[in-house]
Amino acid sequence: MSSCVSEAPAPASGPAAAFDPYAALADPELPARRLPGSVHLSSSRQPGPFGARPENRDFNQFVRVDGDERVFFEADGPGVITRIWLTIRDGSERHETGDTLPVHVYVDGAEIDFGAGRGTTLEALTSGAVPALPGPWVAGRDRASDGYIIAAPIAFAGSIRLTLEADGREDLIVYHQVDWRRLPAGTAVRSFDGTLTADERAALDAATALWVDGARPVEATVIQPLELAPGAVGAITIEGPTVVHSLAAEASPALVSRLVVDGVTVAETPLSRWLGASEPAGLHDSAMSAFDGTRAALRLPIPVASELRWEIRNEGDATVALTLEAAHDPAGFDPELGRLRAECGAETHDRGLVPVLDAEGPGQYVGQHLVVRGVEAGWWFMEGDHRIRVDGVETALGTGIEDYFGGAFYYLRGPFSLPLSGATGFDFCCRDHLGSGRVSVAQYRLHLLGAVPFERRLQMDYEGYVDGTTFERCAFFYTFR
C-alpha cells in the first residue's frame, strides 16, 4: 500500500531564516503574505487517472504498515503540518470506531506525549482539551460532520511521522489528508513537542482573536445606504494606501457585485456568490465569510495602494434597499502584500474535469466558496476528488469534495461551520439526508498557513462524477506581480 504524497518543485534556495508558524498565524494580513517554501498534500487516494470517474481507490492507502501502526504521513524537515483531516468507519458501518483509536505523533524521532501515555485517541486529540491543540483549531466528529480536523500547526525540524494504531482491527476504512508546508533547507523552526512556549501561546491567542473571534484591525469604516431601482448602480470608494478587512451587504439574489482595486477588476459576479451566501448557504461566522440570514460579509484582507471601488448593480425587477459597509486599516498596508484576485462562475458539467481556478503567477491560492447543485443521483457527486497543479506539477490529490471542506461521508452529521472550513447549508429537495435524490450544498474553505504558492501557474479542478452537476464558485488567490 502507498499513500499519495504529492510533490512540487523544491523551493528556491536562499539565506537561512527562522519561521514561527504561530507568529505567522497572528498576522492579520496572512492570506496576502508570501510565506517561505512549498505546499503539499499527502492523502489516502491511490495515485492514478483523474477526471474520468476512475475506480474510487481513496482509502487505506498508507505509507506503510509497521506492526499494528498504519503510517499515514512521513516527511523530512524542516516543515510544518498545517492541517490533518481523517475519517474512519469499520466493516459494520460504525463511524464512532475512530474515536478510540490511538494516534502516534513522532517528531524528530521521538513520540510526543500528550499526557495520556503512549498514543492519544483521535477523540482526545480533537476535543480541544490538549493545551497545544486548543478548541478553536481542532474539531471532532460532532463539530465537523463526521470528520476529525487538526488545524493547529505542528512544526518539525528534522522529521515527522504520523501513525494510526489499528488496535488489531482488520476491517477499518481510513481516509486521510495531511496538508503541509516544506520549508527551505536550513530554515530554523522549533519542533513541536506537545507544549507551547509563552510566546507561542500568546501568538495563538492573538490568532484566535483574529480568525475565530473576528477582531481584525479596523481604523475606519465606510457605510453607504443605497436604494437601487432596477438597473441602477451604487458604490462606495476607499482611498489607499490601506487594507480592507471586510466588505458587507445584504445578500439579495438580484444584485451583482463588481470590485475594482487599483484599476483592476477583481471580480464581477452575483453579490451572494461573492460573499459566500448563495443558496442553500446557512448561517455561519467564519474567518473567510459570514452570513446571518440577511447580511453577508467577505473577510479576506484586500490591500489597496490607491483606490478601491465596490459597485453594486440591481439586475432585478424591483427596487432594493441595502447598506454597503467596508472596514479598513490604513496602518496595515505593506507594498509587499499580494493583490486579491478571484475567479467566479457557475457552470454545469458532465463527468470529467471540472475547472475551478486557472491562475497566472507569481501568486498563492487561499480558498473558495463552492455550491454544488446535483441532479437525481443523491450525493454521488461528492465522490469527485480535488486536484491542484502548481507550475505543471501535481501537488494535491484529494479524497472527495466533502473531505476537502472538512466533513465526511456526505456530511453525515449535517451542516457545520468552523473558522477555516464548513458546509453551511443543504437543500434535500424535500427528502431526508441520505435518501435525497437531488442535493445542493454550500461550502467554504480558507487556507492560512497552507496557502498554496505558485510561480507561473496554478490549476485547481474537481472530478465530475454525475452528468448535469452545477458548480458555482468563487476561488480566491493573491498575485505578487
C-alpha positions in Angstrom: 0.0 0.0 0.0 1.2 3.5 -0.7 -0.1 6.9 0.3 -0.5 9.6 -2.3 2.2 12.1 -1.4 2.0 15.0 -3.9 5.1 17.0 -4.6 6.1 20.3 -6.2 9.3 21.8 -7.4 11.7 22.3 -4.4 11.6 25.9 -3.1 14.2 28.2 -4.3 17.4 28.2 -2.2 18.3 31.4 -0.3 19.7 32.5 3.0 18.6 30.5 6.0 15.9 32.2 8.1 13.6 31.3 11.1 10.0 30.5 10.7 7.5 30.7 13.5 4.1 29.3 12.4 2.3 30.8 15.5 3.6 34.3 14.8 2.6 33.9 11.2 -1.0 33.0 12.2 -1.2 36.1 14.3 -0.7 38.3 11.2 -4.0 39.9 10.1 -2.6 40.1 6.6 -1.5 36.5 6.5 -3.6 35.4 3.4 -1.9 38.2 1.4 1.6 37.5 2.8 4.1 35.4 0.9 5.4 32.6 3.1 8.5 30.5 2.5 8.6 27.1 1.0 6.1 25.0 -1.0 2.8 23.4 0.0 1.9 19.7 -0.5 -0.9 17.3 0.3 -0.5 13.6 1.4 -3.7 11.7 1.1 -5.2 8.2 1.1 -6.1 8.4 -2.6 -4.3 6.0 -4.8 -2.3 7.8 -7.5 -3.8 7.3 -10.9 -6.2 8.7 -13.5 -8.0 11.9 -12.6 -11.2 13.4 -14.0 -12.7 10.5 -15.9 -14.6 8.8 -13.0 -11.8 6.4 -12.2 -12.0 3.5 -9.8 -12.6 5.1 -6.4 -9.5 3.9 -4.5 -9.2 6.7 -2.0 -8.9 4.9 1.4 -6.4 2.7 3.3 -3.5 3.9 1.1 -0.8 4.1 3.7 2.9 5.0 3.5 3.5 1.6 5.1 2.3 -0.7 7.9 4.6 -1.1 11.0 3.0 -3.9 13.0 -0.3 -2.6 14.3 0.5 1.0 13.3 -0.6 2.4 9.9 1.9 5.1 8.9 -0.3 7.7 7.1 2.3 10.5 6.8 6.0 10.8 6.9 8.4 13.6 5.9 11.8 15.1 6.5 12.1 18.6 7.7 12.2 21.4 8.0 8.4 21.8 7.6 5.1 22.3 9.3 1.8 20.4 9.1 -1.0 22.9 8.6 -4.0 20.6 8.6 -4.7 17.0 9.4 -8.1 15.5 8.4 -9.3 12.0 8.9 -12.5 10.0 9.0 -12.9 6.3 9.8 -15.5 3.6 9.8 -15.4 -0.1 10.3 -16.9 -3.0 8.3 -20.2 -2.7 10.2 -20.5 1.0 9.2 -19.8 2.2 12.7 -18.3 5.7 12.4 -17.6 6.0 16.1 -14.9 3.4 15.8 -12.3 6.1 15.1 -12.9 7.8 18.4 -11.0 5.2 20.4 -8.1 4.5 18.0 -4.7 5.9 19.2 -2.7 8.3 17.0 1.0 8.5 17.4 3.0 11.6 16.5 6.7 11.2 16.2 8.8 14.4 15.8 12.5 14.2 15.2 12.4 10.5 16.1 10.6 10.9 19.5 6.9 10.3 20.2 5.0 13.2 21.5 3.4 12.6 24.9 0.1 14.5 25.1 -0.4 13.4 28.7 -2.2 10.1 28.1 0.8 7.9 27.8 1.8 6.3 24.5 -0.7 7.2 21.8 -3.6 9.5 22.2 -7.1 8.7 20.8 -8.5 10.7 17.9 -11.4 11.8 20.1 -9.0 13.2 22.7 -6.7 14.9 20.1 -9.6 16.7 18.6 -11.5 17.5 21.8 -9.8 20.8 22.4 -8.5 19.6 25.8 -4.9 19.2 24.6 -3.3 22.5 25.5 -1.1 22.7 22.4 -4.2 21.8 20.2 -6.9 24.1 21.6 -10.6 24.0 20.7 -10.9 26.6 18.0 -8.1 24.9 16.0 -9.4 21.3 16.2 -12.8 19.6 15.7 -14.1 16.1 16.3 -16.9 14.2 14.5 -19.5 16.1 16.5 -18.3 19.5 15.2 -17.0 18.6 11.7 -19.9 16.5 10.4 -18.1 13.1 11.0 -14.6 14.4 10.2 -11.6 14.9 12.5 -9.6 18.1 12.0 -6.4 19.4 13.5 -5.6 22.9 12.1 -3.1 23.9 14.7 0.4 23.9 13.3 2.8 21.0 14.0 6.3 22.0 13.0 9.3 19.7 12.7 13.0 20.5 12.2 14.2 17.0 11.4 11.4 14.6 10.6 7.8 13.7 11.4 5.8 10.5 11.3 2.0 10.1 11.9 0.6 6.7 12.6 -2.8 5.3 13.5 -2.9 2.2 15.7 -5.4 -0.3 14.3 -6.0 -2.0 17.7 -6.0 -5.3 15.9 -8.8 -4.4 13.6 -8.7 -5.6 10.0 -11.9 -4.1 8.9 -11.0 -0.4 9.2 -11.7 2.0 6.4 -9.4 5.0 6.8 -9.5 8.2 4.8 -6.9 10.9 5.4 -5.5 14.2 4.1 -2.4 15.9 5.5 -1.6 19.4 4.3 2.0 20.5 5.0 4.5 23.2 4.1 8.0 22.2 3.2 10.3 25.0 4.3 13.6 25.9 2.5 16.6 23.9 3.6 18.3 25.5 6.6 15.2 27.2 7.9 15.2 27.3 11.7 12.0 26.1 13.2 11.1 24.9 16.8 10.0 21.3 16.6 6.6 20.6 18.1 6.9 18.8 21.4 3.3 18.8 22.6 3.6 22.1 24.6 3.6 25.8 23.7 6.1 28.4 24.9 4.7 31.6 26.4 5.3 33.4 23.1 3.6 30.7 21.1 0.6 30.7 23.4 0.3 34.5 23.1 0.6 34.3 19.4 -2.0 31.5 19.1 -4.4 33.5 21.4 -3.9 36.5 19.1 -4.6 34.3 16.0 -7.8 33.0 17.7 -8.9 36.6 18.3 -8.2 37.4 14.6 -9.6 34.4 12.8 -12.1 32.9 15.3 -13.5 36.0 17.1 -13.2 38.3 14.2 -11.1 41.0 15.9 -9.5 42.4 12.8 -7.6 45.7 13.0 -10.0 48.4 11.9 -9.3 52.2 12.0 -12.1 53.3 9.7 -15.5 52.1 8.5 -17.3 53.4 5.4 -21.1 52.9 5.5 -23.3 53.7 2.5 -27.1 53.2 2.5 -28.5 52.6 -1.0 -31.8 52.3 -2.6 -31.3 50.9 -6.1 -34.0 50.9 -8.7 -33.9 48.3 -11.4 -30.7 48.8 -13.5 -29.3 51.3 -11.0 -25.7 51.2 -9.7 -24.5 52.3 -6.3 -20.9 52.2 -4.9 -18.5 53.0 -2.1 -15.0 54.2 -2.7 -12.0 53.9 -0.4 -8.7 55.7 -0.9 -5.4 53.9 -0.3 -3.0 53.0 0.9 -5.0 50.8 3.2 -6.1 47.2 3.8 -9.8 46.5 3.7 -10.7 43.7 6.1 -14.4 43.3 5.5 -17.0 44.0 2.8 -20.6 43.5 3.9 -24.0 44.0 2.4 -27.5 42.4 2.2 -27.2 39.3 0.0 -30.0 39.9 -2.4 -30.1 37.5 -5.4 -31.0 40.4 -7.7 -27.7 42.2 -7.0 -24.4 42.0 -8.9 -21.1 43.0 -7.3 -18.1 44.5 -9.1 -14.9 45.1 -7.1 -12.2 47.3 -8.7 -8.9 47.7 -6.8 -6.1 50.0 -8.1 -7.8 50.0 -11.5 -8.1 46.2 -11.8 -11.4 44.4 -11.8 -11.0 41.7 -9.1 -14.4 40.1 -9.8 -17.8 40.8 -11.3 -20.3 38.3 -10.1 -23.6 38.0 -8.2 -23.3 39.6 -4.8 -24.4 36.5 -2.9 -21.8 34.4 -4.7 -19.1 36.9 -3.9 -20.0 37.0 -0.2 -20.5 33.2 0.3 -24.2 33.4 0.7 -25.6 31.7 -2.4 -28.5 29.3 -1.7 -28.6 27.0 0.1 -25.9 28.7 2.3 -26.9 28.8 6.0 -25.9 30.9 9.0 -22.1 31.0 9.6 -19.5 33.2 11.1 -16.0 32.1 9.8 -12.6 33.6 9.2 -13.4 33.8 5.5 -17.0 34.9 5.4 -20.2 35.4 7.5 -23.9 35.2 6.8 -26.7 36.0 9.3 -29.6 35.2 7.0 -29.8 38.7 5.6 -26.4 40.4 5.6 -23.2 38.7 4.5 -19.5 39.7 4.6 -16.3 38.7 2.9 -13.4 38.9 5.3 -10.3 38.3 3.2 -7.7 41.2 3.5 -7.7 43.4 0.4 -4.6 45.5 0.1 -5.3 48.8 -1.7 -2.4 51.0 -2.9 -4.5 53.9 -4.5 -8.3 53.2 -4.6 -10.9 50.5 -4.0 -14.3 50.9 -5.6 -17.1 48.5 -4.8 -20.1 48.7 -7.1 -23.5 47.1 -6.7 -25.9 46.8 -9.7 -29.6 45.9 -9.4 -30.5 43.4 -12.1 -33.9 42.6 -10.7 -37.3 44.0 -11.4 -37.9 45.7 -8.1 -36.1 48.4 -6.1 -33.7 47.0 -3.5 -32.7 48.8 -0.3 -29.3 47.8 1.2 -26.3 49.2 3.1 -22.8 48.7 2.0 -20.1 48.6 4.7 -16.3 48.4 4.3 -13.9 48.2 7.3 -10.3 49.0 6.7 -6.9 49.7 8.3 -4.5 52.2 6.6 -1.7 51.2 9.0 -1.8 47.6 7.7 -0.7 48.4 4.2 2.6 46.9 3.0 3.6 47.2 -0.7 5.0 43.6 -0.4 1.5 42.2 0.2 -0.2 40.3 -2.7 -3.2 41.8 -4.5 -6.5 39.9 -4.2 -7.9 38.2 -7.3 -10.8 35.8 -7.8 -12.3 33.5 -10.4 -16.1 33.3 -10.0 -18.7 31.5 -12.1 -21.3 28.8 -12.3 -21.2 26.1 -14.9 -22.9 22.7 -15.4 -20.6 19.8 -16.1 -20.9 16.2 -17.1 -18.5 13.5 -15.9 -14.9 14.5 -16.4 -12.8 17.5 -15.4 -14.4 20.4 -13.6 -12.1 23.5 -13.6 -12.2 25.8 -10.6 -9.2 28.0 -10.9 -6.6 28.7 -13.5 -4.3 31.5 -12.2 -1.1 33.0 -13.6 1.7 33.6 -11.1 3.5 34.5 -9.1 0.8 34.2 -6.5 -0.9 32.0 -3.9 -4.2 30.3 -3.7 -6.1 30.9 -0.4 -9.5 29.3 -0.7 -13.0 29.3 -2.1 -16.8 29.4 -1.7 -18.4 26.5 -3.6 -22.0 25.5 -4.1 -22.6 22.2 -5.8 -26.1 21.6 -7.2 -26.8 17.9 -8.0 -29.4 16.1 -10.1 -31.4 13.0 -9.3 -28.4 11.0 -8.2 -28.1 11.8 -4.5 -24.8 12.7 -3.0 -22.8 10.7 -5.6 -21.2 14.0 -7.0 -19.3 14.2 -3.7 -17.1 11.4 -4.8 -15.2 13.8 -7.1 -11.7 14.4 -5.7 -9.9 17.7 -5.9 -6.5 18.2 -7.6 -4.1 21.1 -7.5 -1.3 21.5 -10.1 1.5 24.0 -9.4 3.7 25.1 -12.3 2.7 21.9 -14.1 3.3 19.5 -11.2 0.5 17.8 -9.3 0.8 18.9 -5.6 -2.6 17.8 -4.2 -4.9 14.9 -5.0 -7.8 14.6 -2.6 -10.3 12.0 -1.5 -13.7 13.7 -2.1 -15.3 17.1 -2.2 -16.7 17.0 1.4 -13.3 15.9 2.7 -11.6 19.0 1.2 -14.1 21.1 3.1 -13.6 19.2 6.4 -16.7 17.0 6.6 -17.1 13.3 5.9 -19.4 10.6 4.5 -21.6 13.1 2.6 -21.7 15.4 5.7 -23.3 12.7 7.7 -23.9 14.8 10.8 -25.4 17.8 8.8 -24.3 21.4 8.2 -21.4 22.7 10.2 -19.2 25.9 10.4 -15.6 26.1 11.6 -13.2 29.0 11.4 -11.5 27.7 8.3 -14.0 25.4 6.6 -17.5 24.3 6.6 -20.7 23.2 4.8 -23.3 25.7 5.9 -26.5 24.6 4.3 -28.1 21.8 2.3 -31.2 21.5 0.0 -32.5 18.0 0.0 -35.5 18.6 -2.2 -38.0 17.6 0.4 -36.4 14.3 1.5 -34.1 13.1 4.2 -30.3 13.3 4.2 -29.0 10.1 2.5 -32.4 9.3 0.9 -32.4 12.6 -1.1 -32.4 12.4 -4.8 -31.5 16.0 -5.8 -29.0 17.6 -3.4 -27.4 21.1 -3.2 -24.7 22.0 -0.7 -22.9 25.3 0.2 -19.3 25.1 1.4 -16.2 27.2 2.1 -12.5 26.7 2.9 -9.7 29.2 3.8 -6.0 28.3 3.7 -3.9 30.3 6.1 -0.5 28.7 6.8 -1.5 26.3 3.9 -1.9 28.9 1.2 -0.6 27.3 -2.0 2.2 29.3 -3.7 3.0 29.2 -7.4 5.5 30.9 -9.6 3.9 30.5 -13.1 0.5 28.9 -13.0 -1.9 27.2 -10.6 -4.8 25.0 -11.7 -7.4 23.5 -9.4 -10.0 21.0 -10.6 -12.6 18.6 -9.3 -13.7 15.3 -10.8 -17.2 15.5 -12.2 -18.9 12.2 -11.2 -22.5 12.9 -12.3 -23.7 14.4 -15.5 -25.6 17.7 -15.1 -24.0 18.8 -11.9 -23.6 22.5 -11.4 -20.6 24.0 -9.7 -21.0 27.6 -8.5 -17.8 29.0 -7.1 -15.5 31.9 -6.2 -11.9 30.9 -5.9 -9.6 33.4 -4.3 -5.9 34.0 -4.8 -3.3 36.8 -4.4 -0.9 37.9 -7.1 2.6 39.2 -6.4 3.2 40.7 -9.8 
